[in-house]
Amino acid sequence: MWPIIMGALRRNAPFITLPFAAVIGFIGYKLEGILSDKFTPYNESIQDSRADRLANEEISHDPTKVEKLRLKENVLERNLSPSLQRK
């Protein structure tokens, strides 16, 4: 009798264990939701905070000397080979 029962359980193992695993997973999911803190405080990104800090340092250093916001060199001349550069 036991070999027949074990053979049936072996053949139908996914159908037998799936409901139990689903119930245990659902209970664990609900417990985690109850016990854990889901609040994550907002933090400014590192790049934004660095840009703000650098801007404040430049302004507080000497606010009368501000460079114009334009390129100091031609964009096409930036990566020229030495043979094409003007002398």
matplotlib code that plots the C-alpha trace (Angstrom):
import matplotlib.pyplot as plt

x = [0.0, 2.8, 4.5, 1.2, 0.7, 4.3, 4.1, 0.9, 2.5, 5.7, 3.6, 1.4, 4.0, 3.7, -0.1, 0.1, 2.9, 1.8, -1.3, 0.8, 3.6, 1.1, -0.5, 2.9, 4.1, 0.9, 1.2, 4.9, 4.1, 1.5, 3.7, 6.5, 4.1, 3.0, 6.4, 8.6, 8.8, 8.0, 8.8, 11.9, 13.0, 13.8, 17.5, 18.7, 21.0, 24.8, 25.2, 22.6, 24.0, 27.5, 26.4, 24.5, 27.6, 30.0, 27.6, 27.3, 31.1, 31.7, 29.0, 30.2, 33.8, 33.5, 30.1, 31.4, 33.6, 31.3, 32.4, 30.1, 28.4, 29.9, 32.5, 36.1, 37.1, 35.5, 33.8, 35.2, 38.8, 38.6, 39.9, 41.9, 45.0, 48.3, 48.7, 45.5, 46.0, 46.8, 50.2]
y = [0.0, 2.4, 2.2, 3.1, 6.1, 7.3, 6.9, 9.0, 11.7, 11.7, 12.2, 14.9, 16.7, 20.1, 20.0, 19.1, 21.5, 24.6, 25.4, 25.1, 27.2, 29.8, 30.0, 30.2, 32.9, 35.0, 34.8, 35.8, 38.7, 40.0, 39.7, 41.5, 44.3, 44.6, 44.4, 46.4, 50.1, 51.1, 54.8, 55.9, 59.5, 61.7, 62.4, 64.7, 63.1, 63.4, 65.2, 67.8, 68.4, 68.7, 71.2, 73.3, 73.3, 74.3, 77.0, 78.4, 78.3, 80.2, 82.8, 83.3, 83.5, 86.6, 87.3, 90.2, 87.9, 85.7, 84.2, 84.3, 81.1, 80.4, 78.2, 79.4, 77.4, 76.1, 72.7, 71.3, 72.2, 70.5, 67.0, 67.7, 65.7, 67.6, 67.7, 69.7, 72.2, 75.8, 77.0]
z = [0.0, 0.9, -2.5, -4.2, -1.9, -2.3, -6.1, -6.2, -3.9, -6.1, -9.3, -7.8, -5.7, -7.4, -7.1, -3.4, -2.3, -4.3, -2.1, 1.0, -0.3, -1.5, 2.0, 3.8, 1.3, 1.8, 5.6, 5.4, 3.0, 5.4, 8.4, 6.7, 5.8, 9.4, 11.0, 8.6, 8.2, 4.6, 5.0, 3.1, 3.8, 0.8, 0.2, -2.4, -5.0, -4.5, -7.8, -7.0, -3.5, -4.9, -7.6, -5.0, -2.7, -5.5, -6.7, -3.1, -2.7, -6.0, -5.1, -1.5, -2.6, -4.8, -6.2, -8.4, -10.6, -12.5, -15.8, -18.8, -19.7, -23.1, -24.6, -24.4, -27.4, -30.6, -30.0, -33.3, -32.3, -29.0, -30.1, -33.2, -34.0, -33.8, -37.5, -37.9, -35.1, -35.9, -34.7]

ax = plt.figure().add_subplot(projection="3d")
ax.plot(x, y, z, "-o")
ax.set_aspect("equal")
plt.show()
